[in-house]
Amino acid sequence: MRVLILSEESHGLILGQARPRMLARSDATLREDGLWEVPVDDEVAAAIDHARLQGESDDDVVSRLVREAIGLRPS
């Protein structure tokens, strides 16, 4: 299991797409610095690594992938 460190914006993009049942099961925790720690299973971590462009952080990849999936422009 890996923990992603995500911004409020990326976390919010994910929550905006989650089904209500999934929100209740979230293990994400808010850090004192305002970033979110989001545990993901190995399959999700591998998919994020596979989609990563050179120099992208976990937050960059997640934001880009969610935005593409819902038809928003990259931030």
MOGI-V806049 format. One record per residue. N is the residue number from 0. PSI is psi in degrees with one decimal (NA if undefined). D_CENTER is the distance of its C-alpha to the mean C-alpha in Angstrom with 1 decimal. Layout:
N&PSI&D_CENTER + N&PSI&D_CENTER
This chain:
0&133.9&14.3 + 1&153.5&11.9 + 2&122.9&10.0 + 3&144.0&7.1 + 4&113.8&8.0 + 5&149.3&6.0 + 6&167.6&8.4 + 7&-38.9&9.7 + 8&-48.5&9.3 + 9&-42.0&5.6 + 10&-42.3&5.7 + 11&-37.5&8.8 + 12&-41.6&7.9 + 13&-47.6&6.2 + 14&-34.4&9.3 + 15&-20.8&11.5 + 16&-8.3&11.2 + 17&147.1&11.5 + 18&149.6&15.1 + 19&-38.9&17.0 + 20&-34.9&17.6 + 21&-32.9&14.0 + 22&-38.2&13.6 + 23&-22.3&16.6 + 24&3.1&15.2 + 25&134.3&12.0 + 26&10.8&12.5 + 27&142.6&10.1 + 28&140.8&12.6 + 29&128.2&13.2 + 30&164.7&14.9 + 31&-26.8&18.1 + 32&4.4&16.8 + 33&-2.8&14.5 + 34&159.7&11.2 + 35&137.9&9.1 + 36&118.3&9.4 + 37&107.7&7.3 + 38&137.1&9.6 + 39&151.9&9.1 + 40&171.2&12.3 + 41&-34.4&14.0 + 42&-43.8&13.7 + 43&-43.4&10.0 + 44&-41.6&10.2 + 45&-40.2&13.1 + 46&-40.2&11.7 + 47&-44.5&9.1 + 48&-39.0&12.3 + 49&-35.2&14.4 + 50&-9.8&12.7 + 51&132.5&12.6 + 52&158.6&15.3 + 53&128.8&17.6 + 54&-1.6&16.6 + 55&140.2&12.9 + 56&170.7&10.7 + 57&-43.6&7.4 + 58&-43.3&6.2 + 59&-46.6&8.7 + 60&-49.0&7.8 + 61&-46.2&4.4 + 62&-46.6&6.5 + 63&-46.0&9.5 + 64&-43.4&8.8 + 65&-43.4&7.9 + 66&-42.7&10.8 + 67&-42.0&13.0 + 68&-32.7&12.6 + 69&6.9&13.8 + 70&24.5&16.2 + 71&156.7&15.3 + 72&151.6&16.4 + 73&149.5&14.3 + 74&NA&14.1
